[in-house]
Amino acid sequence: FAGLDVDDELEMQEVDENKVMEDTGKDEDDEHGDESEELLFHQKYIEKDKVIRKLIRYRLSRRHYISLLMFATFMGSFFTTLTFQRRQDDIADLGRTMRVEIASVTKATVDMKGIDFFWSWLDGSFLPRVFSNRWETHVRAEGDDEGEGGTSGSNMTASGYRLDDYNNLVGGVWIRAIRRQERPCTTQSLYDPWPEHQVCYHYGTGLHHEEIEETFEDTPHKIFFPSVLGLEDLKEISDTHKKLDTIAVGTHGILIAFMVYNPTCEAIATIEVELQQDITGHWKTHLSSNSIPYSMYPNSRRGLHFWLQIAFEVVFLTLWSMLAISFMRGIMRSWHILPAWLSPMSTGSFFNFSILAAPEYEHYPGDWRAFWMNAMMMHCSIVADLVVWGILTFQYEELHASAAMSKHATALLLPSDRTGKRLVEFAVGHEEAYRNVFRVTTGVSSMSHTYFMLCGVTCVLMTLRFFEYLHFQKKLSVITETFMHSMGEIGHLFLVLSVSVFGFAFAMFLMLGGQVRAFRSFTTSVFNVWQMLFGMWKPKPNQLKYDVQIIAELLVMLFRLVVVLLLLKMLFAMIFEGYKSVANKKSKKGNSVAKDISELSWHMWNRFSYLCNGSCYVDPVKIEVLLRDESIKNTAMLNSMQLVTQMRKVFKKGKYGVAHAEWIINKYGTTRSDIGHYGSMGEPPSEEVKEMLKETFKEFDTDNSKTISQNELSRALQRMGMPEMRHGTLEALLLSLIHI
């Protein structure tokens, strides 16, 4: 209005608006509740400065709360989208079920003593458990009435195995082994003569440059158990590989992997059991299970779930696009880095998404580093999420193509010669049909895990960004700025804390590394000492009961005394001091969130009354513009006639009259009982005022009777912002006015 952009030209205003957000205590004397009829006998005026402060506070609060609400909506759409994509209710259950199922089998590997123990465990526990529930479907070979070896074509059998009745084994079970490379022993044996079994191996940093350690991907030591064979044939394959020494002495790593598919929830789970042996001969088992949906979107039930996921993804991308454009626009406008050929981007209405923008860029340029860096990290993290999601899309297409090529591999002509060598050859051919499916599925599983890990980081950054949107609210900013104020001191404390942790970690590595596995290397010692610091792990008493028990217990006690009690207590003291420092700087007269919402609700109710009842509502922004006009710069108080004159002067195209001025007086005015008894006029009316009153009279004389009835007067008073009066109250009021 009058060319004034009240949101973007705050530096042109004469009122300190940051102070306005604090001076709310001075203006809480206004009453917006019911008013009695006695107000009509008192003079009411507009105190200009007071009303301007109130209107500015409302405008800024409205903008900030709308921005906060929109960012909360943006966060909600992102979280809801991830919930639909993750599908934890059924997908995660498959991975959890398989992990629990296989964990019951792998418990025996804790006591694994050697390779012979592995073969007995494989034949006696693992294979009977995985290949226990067999299904078969007999089919006839197409175009051939006789099968291999003169048997009928019906010998072609589609078969497989189920785990827990609902999960189908895909392809079979892969086993890969890696071996250490032998080397000559550099020292003489303690025995004489030399033991024939004594062999030395390369390990760790003992490898030379020309020697390459085997990995599970390129190892030649492989075993495959096809899902189309019976358990007896599978044990025959196992015996054959045992004779071939596929897994023999020198093996220090064994990987067992397989896949299952659940057609009900359309999910695939990859299960891996990894056995690792250290150079002392101790075996350690690690079990992992990761489940993913077979398709990015549920194919078999394109119902409400499918369309809701699509809808929330579209909403999130739309809001993020608007937010990113608004962020870049704020940066460009604040520091004038916009090229000339992109100038429409900063002023064009198409890119003006200020409803989503946190307004700190224009009002707090001194804090641009924190605001800019946090917002930029959040947007970069979202871009990374979208890139990984795109890669995941192409991987899913490759998965479906590979599955389509190998889906007929379950229906093969079984070998008539069931010797071990022939079965191994058959298993190699069958493994080739599923090798690509397993490779692609493993890649999809890994990329899916990466995607949700990145999304978790994005959620944390969004939460930190949300705290910045709370910066405008004085009560809430005390909490958020406490951590910002304490970051420097916390950084220095963290430096001292890190030195202490590294010192104690190295001491525990030297003194306890031989008895406590958590301190066997300096790296693991540092990791576990950090966990001890935050109470996530602590050494068990039986781990310290060795020949240095007293030293170990004293060392742990000293660590808890110095690091936990002293340094962490100091951390809490720093945060508390930071809170007191920030609280003293902040005004204690700032509105609470409840009062802010109450004030915003009051303005919203005024607008709602205008839309429903047709009141003489005047927009708060217009009221602020007319009160800030230069012509009344030196005027401290205005009555209704002055307001009418000012409105007709500033808003020449608007049809404003006495009723609108009375509405402003009733909503924002201050009662004065020591001036006179001419209603809200302040002095006897002039001819111009009389003409205005006549226009107002005609406006409310709806039946053109040239008289104002009691009902018409009641509606008129309501339109001018007065509270609704009962019939008896209004009649008593009219009688009292007659006696004036």
N, C-alpha and C positions, 0 to 999 in steps of 0.2 A: 504494500500500500504506500502510495506516494514515493515509489521507487526504493523503499527500504526493505532489504533482505534481512530479516531479523535473525536468521539462523547462521548466515555466512559473514555478516559484517558486524560482528560483536565488538571488534576493536574500535568501531566508530561510535559506540554508545558512551554516554557520559557517566553511566552508573557502573560501578565496579561489580560485575556480575558474579565473580567468585565470592565477593563479600555478601552478595544477595543470598547465595545459597546457605550462608551461615546465619544471617540476620533473621531467621524465622521466628525466634523467640519474641521479637518485638511486635510481630504481626499476629500473634495468636489470640489477640483480644477480640478479633472479629467473630461474630456469632452468625452461623448460617442456619440456625434452627428456626423454630416457630417464633414469630414476633407478635407481640400483643398490639391491640389497637392504640395503645398510648403512644406508639411511635409517630402516629400522624400529628401529634401535637408538639413534636420536637423538630427542630431544624436539623437536616442531614446534609452533610457536605462530603465531597471527595477530597481527601488529603492526598495530593498528587504524588509526592515522593513515596509515601507508604504504599499506595496502590501500584505504582510502577514497580517497586521492589517485589510486591506480591505477584504481579503478572510475569515479571522476568523469571522469578523462581518457578512459577507454573510452567512457563514455556520451556525452560531448560530441563525441568523434571520430566515433562512430557516427552521431550526428545530423547533423553537418556533412558527413560523406562521403556520407551518403544524400541530403542536400539537393543536394550537388554533382553526384552521379550523376543525380538526377532532372532537374536543370537542364540537364545535358549531354544527357539524353534529349530534353528539350524543344527544345533547339537542334538536335539531330540530326533530329527530326521536321520542324522548320521548313525546314532546309536540304534535306532529301529531298523535301519537298513542292514547294519551288521548282524543284528539279531536274526533277521530273515535269512541272510546269507550263511550264517553259521549253522543254523538248524540244530542247535544243541540237543533238543528234546529227543531226537531219534538217531542222528548221526553219531554223536559222542557216545551214546549207549553201546553202539557196535564195537568201537575201539575199546571201551572199558570192559565189555564182556569178554572179548578175546584176550585182553591183557590178564584178566583174572584167571581165565581158563588155562592159558599157557603157563602162567606163573606157578600153578599147582604142579606142573610137570617139571619145570626148571629148578624147583627147590633142591632136587637131588644133585644138581651140578655144583652146589656149594661145597660138597665133599669130594669133588672130582680130583683124582690122584694122578691121572695120566691118560694117554690115548686109549689104552685098553678099556678104561672105565668109560670113556666117551662112547666107544662102539657098543658096549653093553647097555649103556643108558639109551642110546639111539634105538637099538633093536628091541629093548625091553620096555621102554616107557614112552618115548616120543612118538615113534611110528605107530604103535597100537592106539595111542590117544588121538592123533590127527586123522589117521586112516581107519576109523572104526565104524562109521555109519555110511555104508556104501549104497549107491543107487545105480541101476542099470536099465537101459532101454535098447532092445534089439531092433535093428533096422536091416534092410536088404540093400546090398550094393546096387547102385543104378547101372543098368546096361550090362550086367554080368550076373549069370545065374550061379556061377561057381566061385567060391572064394579061394583064398590062398591054400595050397596043399590039397586041393580037391574037395574042400568042405563047402558047404552051402553058403550063399551070400548072407544068410541071416547071422553069420558069425561076426559081422560088423556090429559092434556094440558101442552105444553112447553111454558112458558111465562116468561116475565121479563120486565125491564124498561130501557129506554134510557135517558141520560142526554145530552142536547144540540145536539140531533139528531145523534151523532157519537159515544158516549161513553156508553157502556153497564154496568149497575149495576151488580156486581158479588155477588151472594148469597143473599144479603140483607144488613140491617143496624143493627149494634151491639150497644147496650147502656149498660154501666156498671156504677154502682154507689157505692161509698164508704161512710161509715157513721162513725161519731165519737162515741166513747163509752161513755155511760152515767156514771156519778159518783155522789155521794152525794155532795150537796153544803156545803162547809166548813164554810160559814158565814150565819148569819141570814138574811132574806129578809128585805128590808126596808118597807115592807107592813105588816100589821096585819089585818086580818088573812093572812096566807101564800097563795100566788097565786097558783092555781092548775097547771098552765102552766109552772111554773118555773122549768127548768131542767138545770143541769150543765154537762159539757162534758170534757173529757180529750183532751188536744191538746198540741202540741209542746213537751216541756220537761216535761209535766205533766204526761206522761205515766209511769207506773210502769214496772218493769222487766217482770212480769208475763203477762202483757197485750201487745198484738201485734196489731198494727194499720193495718187496711185493705188496700189492694192494688187493683188496677184494674184487676190484673191477677187472684187473688184468691177470689174476692168478690162473695158472693152468690146472690147479687142483680143484676140480668141481665135481659135484654129485647132483643128480636130479632124480627125484622120485615122481613119476607121472601119476596123475590122479585117475588114469584109466585102468591101472593095474591093480590086482588084488594085493592083499597084505603079504601073502607068501611070495609073490613075485617081487615085491618091494624089498623084502628081507634078502632075497637072492641077489638083488642089485647091491644091497649093503654089504653082503659077504664078498661079492666080487671086488668092490672097491677096497675092502679091507685087505684082501690078498694083493691088490695092486699098490698098496701103501699110498692111497690118495691122501689119507690123513695119517701121518706117521710121526715119529720122533723128530723134533725140530719145529713142529707146528706150534705157533704161538698165538694164532688167531683163527677162530671158526665163526662163520656167519651163517645162521639158518634163517631163511626168509620164505614167506609164502603170503598169498592173498586170499581173502574170502569176500564173497559178494552176497549181500542180502537183498533179494528182489523186492521185499515188502517196503523197506524204507529207501530203496535205490541208493545204497551206499556200498563203498569198497573200503576194506580195512587192510592195511599192510602191517604184518607182524614180523619183527626181526629179533632174533636171539643171538647176541654176540658174546662169545667166550674169549677172554683174553688171558694170556699167561705171561707173568713177569719172568725175569731171568732166573728167579729162585725156584720156579716151578709152581707157584701159586696161581690158581685159576680164579677169575672173577667173571660173573655173569651179569650182563646188562640186557634187559628186556624193554622193547619199545613197541608201541602200537599206535598207529595214527589212522583215523577214519576220515574219509572225504565223501561227499555226494558224487554219485556217478555222473550227474549233470549239474551245471551251474544253476539251473532252474528245474523245479520238479516237472518231469515230462508226463508222468502218468496221471497227474491230478491237477490239471490247469484250472483250479478253482480259485477260491478267495485268496489262499496263500500265495499263489503265483502272481496274481494281479496286484496284490498289496505290495509284494516285493518290487515289482516293476514301478508302481506308483511312488513308493518311498525313494527309490533310486532316482527317479526323475525329479522329485521335489528336492532331494539333497543336491543334485547337480545344478539345478536352477538357482537355489539359494547360494550355493558356493560360488557360482559364476558371478552373481550380483555382488556378493561379499568381496570377491577378489578384485572386481572392477572398482568397487567403492574404495578398497584399500589403496589400490594404485592411484586412484584419483586424489585421495587425501594426501598421499606422499608427494605427488606432482604439484598440487596446489600449495602445499606448505613450504616446500623448498625450491619451487620454481625450476624444476628440472624437466618440464614438459617441452619437447621440441615444438617449433612453430607449426609444423605440418600436422601435429596432433592436438592442437589447441582446442578443437571442438570436444575432445574427450573430457576436458576439465570443466566445460561450461554447458555442454549439450545436455538436454533433459533426459536423453536416452540413457546416458551413463551416470545420471545423478541418482544413485541408490543410497541417499543419505539415511534412509530409514534403517539400513543394516549397518551403517558405519559407526564405529566407536569414535566419538568426536574429539579424541584427545589430540589429534594431529594439528588442529587449528587453534586449540585453546591452551595446550600445554607443550609448546614446541621445545621447551627445555628438557623434557623427558623423552625425547624422540627415540633415543637409543633403546631403552627398555621396551617401549611400545612397538617400535619398528621391528626389532629383532624377534620378539615373541610372535608377532603376527606373521612375519616372514617365515619363521620356522614352521608355524602351523600350516601355512599355504604350501610350502615345499613338501611337507609330510603328506598332505593330501594329494599333491601331484605324484609323489612316489607310490601312494596307494593305488591311484588310477593306472599308473604304468604297470605295476605288478598285476593288477586285475586284468589289464589287456593281455599281458603275457599268459596269464592263466587261461584266458579265453582261447587262445591259439593252442595251448597244451591240451585243453579239453577236446578240441576238434581232432587233434592227433590221437588222443586216447580212444575216441569213438571210432576213428578209422582203423586203428590197430585191433580193437576188439572185434570189428566187423570181419577182419581178415582171419582171425584165429578162432571164431566162434564154432567152426566145424571141426576143430581139432579133437573134440571129445568123441567123435565118431570115426575111429580108425580101425583098420584091419589089425587085430592083435597077432603077434608072431606065433606061429605054430610051434616053433622050437623055443621052449622056455628055459634055455640054458642061461647062465649068468651073463656070458659075453653077448648073446643075442639080445637079452633084455636091456643091457647097458646101451647097445647101439640103438635100440628102439627108443630108449629114454632120451638120448641125445637128439634124435630127430623130433621127438615130441617137444623137447625144450626149445628148439629153434622156433616152433610155432608160437610159443608164448613169451619168448625172450623180449620182444619189442613191447608187448603189452605190459610186462612187469617193469621194464625200464621207464616207459612213459608214465605208468601209474605212480612209480616212486618219485619221478620228477614233479608230477602234479601234486602229490602229497607234500613234498618239500616246499614247492612254491605256494601252496595253500597255507602251510604253516608260516612261511615268511610273510604272506599277505596279512594274516591276522596279527602277527607280531608288530608289523608296521602300523596297523590300525590301532593297536593298543598304545603305541607311542603317540599317535595322533590324538587319541582320547585324552592322554595326559596333557599334551600341548593345548588342546581345546579347553581343558579345565583351567590351566594357567591363564589362558586368554580371557576366560570368563571372569576371573578375578579382576582383570583390568577394566572390564565393563562395569564393575562395582565401584570403581575409583571415584565416581562423581558423588556417591552417597556418603555424607560425612561420617555417619556412624559406622558404616561398613568399611570405609576406607581406613579407619583406624586399625582394623585387623589386617587388611592387605598391606598397608604401608609399614606395619610393624616388621614384617619379614623383609621388605625392601630396605628398611632402615638398618636392619641387623645383618644384612648380607655381608658387608665388609668385615664386621667383627667375626661372623661365623666362618668366613673364609680364612681368617688368621687362625681361628681355633682349629679348623680342619687341617691346616698345615701342621700345627703342633700335634694334633691327634694322629695324623698320618705317620709322623716321625716316631711317635710312641708305639704305634701298632707295628711298624716295620722293625723297631728294636726288639720288642717282645716276641715278634714272630720269628726273628732270627735266633733269639735265645732259646725258644721252644724247639726250633728246628735242630739246634745243636744238642740240647739237653734231653729232649723227649722224642726226637725223631725215630729213635730205635725201638721205642715201645708203643707209641701212639701213631697209628697209621695216618691220622690227619696232619701230622707234622713231619712226614717222611721226606718232604722236599720243601724248599723255601717258598715256592709258589703256593703249594697247598697250605703251608703254614700261614702265609699272609691271608689267604682267603678265609681260613677257619678262625683266625684271630679276629677278623672283622665280624664274622658271625658271632663270636663270643661277645664282642663289644655290644651288639644289639640284642643279645639274649636268644639268638636263633639256634645256637649250638653250644654245648659245653662238654668237656671231657668227662667220661664216666669214671666213677671212683675206682672200678676194677682196672681201668687202663693205667692208673697211676701207682698201683700196688706192685712195684718192682723194687730193685735194689736202691733206687734213688727216690723213693716215695716221698720223703720229707722235703727234698729239694723241689720236686715237682709240685707238691702242694703249696710250698712257699712261693714259688714262681707264679702259680695261678692266683694265689691270694694277693700278691703284690700287683699283678695286672689289674685285678678288680678294684683294688684300692686306688691306684694312680689314675687309671684310664676311666673306669666306669664311674667311680664315686666323685672324683675331683673334676675331670674334664667335662663329663656330661652334666654335672651340676652347674658348671660354669656356662654351659650352653643354655640351660634354662634361665640362668641369671641374665645372660645377654638378651634373650628374647623378652624377658620381663622388663629390663631397662629400656629396650627399644619401644615397647608398648607404652611405657610411661612417657618417654620423650615425644612420641607421636601424639599421644592423648593430650599432652599439655599444649602442643602446637595447634591442635584442632579446636575449633570453637565448640563449647559445650551447649551452644544454643542451636546446633544443627538439628534438623527434623529427623525423627526416626522413620523407618520404612513405613510403619503403620500410619504416621501422620502424612507422609508423602502420598500414600495411596488414598487416604481420606480426602486430601485436598484435590487430587486428580479426580476422584469420584464425584466430588462436589461440582467441579467444572463440567464433567461428563453429564451429570444430572441436569445441569442448566441447559446444555445442548439438547438432551433428550426431551426435556419439557418443551423446548422450542419446536422440535419435530413433531411431538404428539399434540400439544395444546396450543401451538401458535403463539407463544409468548413473544414479548418484544426483546428477544435475545440479541445481544451484541457480542460478537466474537472477541475474546480477550486480546488477540493480537491487534485488532482495530482499536480497542480501548487504549492499549499501550501506545500505539502510533499517535492517536489524537492527544494523549497526555504529554507526549514528548515533543509536540510541535513547538517551534521556536517562538510563536506568538504568545504563548503562555509560559514562557521560560521562568519568569519572575513571579508567577502566580502560585501560591502555596495551596489554596483551597478553591474548589469550584462548586457552585450550586447547580441545580438542574437547568436553569436558563442558560448559564454559561456553557454547560455541556452541550445543549442543543445548538447553540451558536457555533461552538467549536466543531461539532460533528458535521454541520452543514457546510462549514468552511473547508474542512479537510477532505471529507467524502462528498464531493459535489454531486456525484451520480447516485448516491444513496438517498433513500427516502426516510430520513430520520426525523423524529418529532419529540414532543414532550414525553410521550410514553416510553420511548427508548431511554431518554435521560433519567426518568424516574426508575426504570429497571436497573440502570447502572447505579443510581443512588441507593436503591434498596439492597443491592447485592454487595456493593463495595464501599458504601458510604459510612461515615462516622456520625453518630448522633450528637447534636449540640443543643442543649436546652436553655442556653443563655443568650439567644440572639433575637428571637421574635416569634410571633404567632401567625405567620402567613404561610403556613404549610411548609412546602419545600422551596418556596420562592425567595425568601430572605428579605424582600422589599416589595412595595406595591407594584403590580404588573404594569408594564408600559403597553403602548398600542401594539407593538410587534408581538409582545408576549400574549396579549389578548387574542391576536390572530392565530397564534400557535395553539392556544387553548381551544379556540373554536374548531380548528382542524382536528384536534384530539377528541373533542366532544362528538363531532360528526363520525369519527372513526368508530367510537364505541356505541353510538346510537344506531344500533343495527336495524331497528324497526322504523327509523326516520320519524319518530314521534316528537322530536325536539325536546324530549325529556329522557333522563337516564333512570331506568327502573332499577330496582334493587338487584335483580339478576344480572343486568348489564353492568352495574357497578361492581358486582362480585367478580365477573369475568375480567373486567378492566383491571381491577386490583391484582388479580392473579397474573395477567399478562405483564404487568409492570413490576413483577417480582415479589409481590406481597404474598404471605402465606394464606391459604384458603381459610375463610371465616365461616362459621356457622350462621344460620339465619338470625338467631337471636343476638349474636355478637355484632353482626353487621347493622342490624336495626338499632341497637343501643349506640353504636358508633355514629350513625346518622343523626340521631336525636342529640347527641352531645355536640356534634358539629353545628347544629342549628342554633345552639346557645352561645356559640363563639361570637 
